[in-house]
Amino acid sequence: MPSREPASFRPGFGRGLTRVIAVIATVTAVISLFSSGLEAVVLVWPWMGLLVGSCWMVFWHPQVRVDDHGVTLVNVWHRIDVPWGALIGIETKWALTLVTRQRRYRAWAAPAPGRSVMRSEHPNTHRLRDAAIGGEIRPGDLPDVDSGAAANLVRERWTTVRESGALDDFLPVNDSVTWSIHWRLIAAGAVLIALAVAGLA
């Protein structure tokens, strides 16, 4: 199979919110510096850093990434690598969820919308309903919601891998899911919390 560039999905809302919070925090930090001097560096800046860092970690950092080897779910506290050989299904009931033989792995970056989305005359609803088995589709399957966009990204690459015959390269040896904790991010957050608390003390 010809190698393809990795692709990723991050929700636009999370990036926009993080930018707004970063601007507010920066303005607050600058104003506090002019009004309180160096005292603001101790009292205010760690809290602003904690606010921006938390927003980034929760809303910007999470993503769904695909490449020729599989799918990577970057969640708030951990990362999950699911090779194509381990993937047996994709769900979007509550969020983009990768189904393997052992368990299901949910993507923080791709939540599903409420059912109210399906009650509206969505331009893609009829097309998706016609393609769905039994005429049933989930709100999370719509291509312009987070779970649907991420699911389409995964399905498109998964289909390419299967049709090329390259899926055989992942079976049965390289079909294990790996899990890792974001220890560096957690440590950085702990340092910011310690500095903020120390400033109050």
C-alpha positions as CSV (number, residue, x, y, z in Angstrom):
1,M,0.0,0.0,0.0
2,P,1.4,3.4,-0.9
3,S,2.2,5.4,2.2
4,R,-0.1,8.3,3.0
5,E,0.4,11.3,5.2
6,P,-1.0,11.1,8.7
7,A,-4.3,13.0,9.2
8,S,-5.9,14.2,12.5
9,F,-9.1,15.7,13.8
10,R,-9.5,18.3,16.6
11,P,-12.8,20.0,17.3
12,G,-12.9,23.6,16.2
13,F,-14.8,24.7,19.3
14,G,-12.0,23.6,21.6
15,R,-9.4,25.5,19.7
16,G,-11.5,28.6,19.6
17,L,-12.3,28.4,23.3
18,T,-8.6,27.9,24.2
19,R,-7.6,31.0,22.2
20,V,-10.3,33.1,23.9
21,I,-9.2,31.9,27.4
22,A,-5.5,32.6,26.5
23,V,-6.3,36.1,25.4
24,I,-8.3,36.8,28.6
25,A,-5.6,35.3,30.8
26,T,-2.8,37.3,29.1
27,V,-4.7,40.6,29.4
28,T,-5.4,39.8,33.1
29,A,-1.7,39.0,33.7
30,V,-0.5,42.2,32.1
31,I,-3.0,44.4,33.9
32,S,-2.2,42.7,37.3
33,L,1.5,43.4,36.6
34,F,1.0,47.1,36.1
35,S,-1.4,47.4,39.1
36,S,0.4,45.1,41.6
37,G,4.0,45.0,40.3
38,L,6.1,41.9,40.9
39,E,3.6,40.6,43.4
40,A,1.3,39.7,40.5
41,V,3.9,37.4,39.2
42,V,3.6,35.3,42.4
43,L,-0.1,35.7,43.1
44,V,-1.8,35.9,39.6
45,W,0.4,34.5,36.9
46,P,0.5,30.9,38.2
47,W,-3.3,30.9,38.2
48,M,-3.5,32.3,34.7
49,G,-1.0,29.7,33.6
50,L,-3.1,27.0,35.2
51,L,-6.3,28.2,33.6
52,V,-4.8,28.3,30.1
53,G,-3.0,25.0,30.6
54,S,-6.1,23.3,31.8
55,C,-8.2,24.6,28.9
56,W,-5.5,23.5,26.4
57,M,-5.2,20.1,27.9
58,V,-9.0,19.5,28.0
59,F,-10.1,21.2,24.8
60,W,-7.1,21.6,22.4
61,H,-4.7,18.7,23.1
62,P,-7.2,15.8,22.5
63,Q,-7.3,14.6,19.0
64,V,-8.0,11.6,16.7
65,R,-5.0,10.8,14.5
66,V,-4.8,8.2,11.7
67,D,-1.9,6.9,9.7
68,D,-0.9,3.8,7.8
69,H,-0.4,1.8,11.1
70,G,-3.7,2.6,12.9
71,V,-5.6,5.1,14.9
72,T,-4.3,7.1,17.9
73,L,-6.7,8.6,20.4
74,V,-5.1,11.4,22.3
75,N,-7.4,11.9,25.3
76,V,-7.0,14.3,28.3
77,W,-4.9,12.0,30.5
78,H,-3.8,9.2,28.2
79,R,-3.0,8.1,24.7
80,I,-4.4,5.0,23.0
81,D,-2.8,3.4,19.9
82,V,-5.1,1.1,18.1
83,P,-3.5,-0.7,15.1
84,W,-5.7,-1.6,12.2
85,G,-5.4,-5.3,13.0
86,A,-7.1,-4.8,16.3
87,L,-10.0,-2.7,15.0
88,I,-13.2,-4.5,14.3
89,G,-15.8,-1.7,14.5
90,I,-16.6,2.0,14.9
91,E,-19.4,3.4,17.0
92,T,-20.7,7.0,17.5
93,K,-23.5,6.6,20.1
94,W,-21.8,8.7,22.8
95,A,-18.6,9.6,21.0
96,L,-16.3,8.2,18.4
97,T,-15.6,4.7,19.8
98,L,-13.1,2.2,18.5
99,V,-14.2,-1.4,19.0
100,T,-11.6,-4.1,19.4
101,R,-11.9,-7.8,20.4
102,Q,-11.1,-6.9,24.0
103,R,-12.9,-3.6,24.7
104,R,-14.1,-0.2,23.4
105,Y,-12.0,2.9,23.4
106,R,-13.7,6.3,23.4
107,A,-12.3,9.5,21.9
108,W,-12.5,12.6,24.1
109,A,-12.0,14.8,21.1
110,A,-15.1,13.5,19.2
111,P,-18.3,13.6,21.3
112,A,-21.6,12.8,19.7
113,P,-24.4,15.5,19.6
114,G,-27.8,15.2,21.2
115,R,-30.7,13.6,19.3
116,S,-32.2,17.1,18.7
117,V,-29.8,17.3,15.8
118,M,-31.7,14.6,14.0
119,R,-35.0,16.3,14.4
120,S,-33.9,19.2,12.2
121,E,-33.8,19.1,8.5
122,H,-30.1,18.4,8.3
123,P,-28.9,18.4,4.6
124,N,-27.1,15.1,5.1
125,T,-29.7,13.3,7.1
126,H,-31.6,11.7,4.2
127,R,-28.5,10.6,2.4
128,L,-27.1,8.9,5.5
129,R,-30.4,7.3,6.3
130,D,-30.6,5.8,2.9
131,A,-27.1,4.3,3.3
132,A,-27.7,3.1,6.8
133,I,-28.8,-0.5,7.6
134,G,-32.6,-0.5,8.2
135,G,-32.8,3.2,7.7
136,E,-31.4,3.9,11.1
137,I,-28.6,6.4,11.7
138,R,-27.2,8.1,14.8
139,P,-26.8,11.8,15.3
140,G,-23.1,11.0,15.8
141,D,-22.8,9.8,12.2
142,L,-23.5,13.2,10.7
143,P,-20.3,14.3,8.9
144,D,-20.4,17.9,10.3
145,V,-20.5,17.0,14.0
146,D,-17.4,16.0,15.9
147,S,-18.0,12.3,16.2
148,G,-19.1,12.0,12.6
149,A,-16.2,13.9,11.2
150,A,-13.7,11.9,13.2
151,A,-15.5,8.6,12.3
152,N,-15.4,9.4,8.6
153,L,-11.6,10.1,8.9
154,V,-11.1,6.7,10.5
155,R,-13.4,4.8,8.2
156,E,-11.8,6.3,5.1
157,R,-8.3,5.3,6.0
158,W,-9.5,1.9,7.4
159,T,-11.2,1.2,4.1
160,T,-8.1,2.1,2.1
161,V,-6.0,-0.3,4.2
162,R,-8.5,-3.1,3.8
163,E,-8.9,-2.7,0.1
164,S,-5.1,-2.5,-0.5
165,G,-4.7,-5.9,1.3
166,A,-2.3,-4.3,3.7
167,L,-4.4,-5.3,6.7
168,D,-2.8,-8.7,6.5
169,D,0.4,-7.1,7.5
170,F,-1.0,-6.3,11.0
171,L,-2.3,-9.8,11.7
172,P,-2.0,-11.6,14.0
173,V,1.2,-10.3,15.5
174,N,0.8,-6.5,15.5
175,D,-2.8,-6.3,16.7
176,S,-2.3,-5.3,20.3
177,V,-3.6,-1.9,21.6
178,T,-1.1,0.2,23.6
179,W,-1.9,2.6,26.3
180,S,0.3,5.4,27.7
181,I,-0.3,8.1,30.4
182,H,0.6,11.8,29.7
183,W,3.0,11.9,32.6
184,R,4.8,15.1,31.5
185,L,1.6,17.0,31.2
186,I,0.4,15.8,34.5
187,A,3.7,16.8,36.1
188,A,3.5,20.3,34.5
189,G,0.0,20.7,35.8
190,A,1.1,19.7,39.3
191,V,3.9,22.3,39.2
192,L,1.5,25.0,38.2
193,I,-0.9,24.0,41.0
194,A,2.0,24.0,43.5
195,L,3.1,27.5,42.4
196,A,-0.5,28.8,42.6
197,V,-1.0,27.5,46.1
198,A,2.4,28.7,47.2
199,G,1.5,32.2,46.0
200,L,-1.6,32.2,48.2
201,A,0.4,31.0,51.1
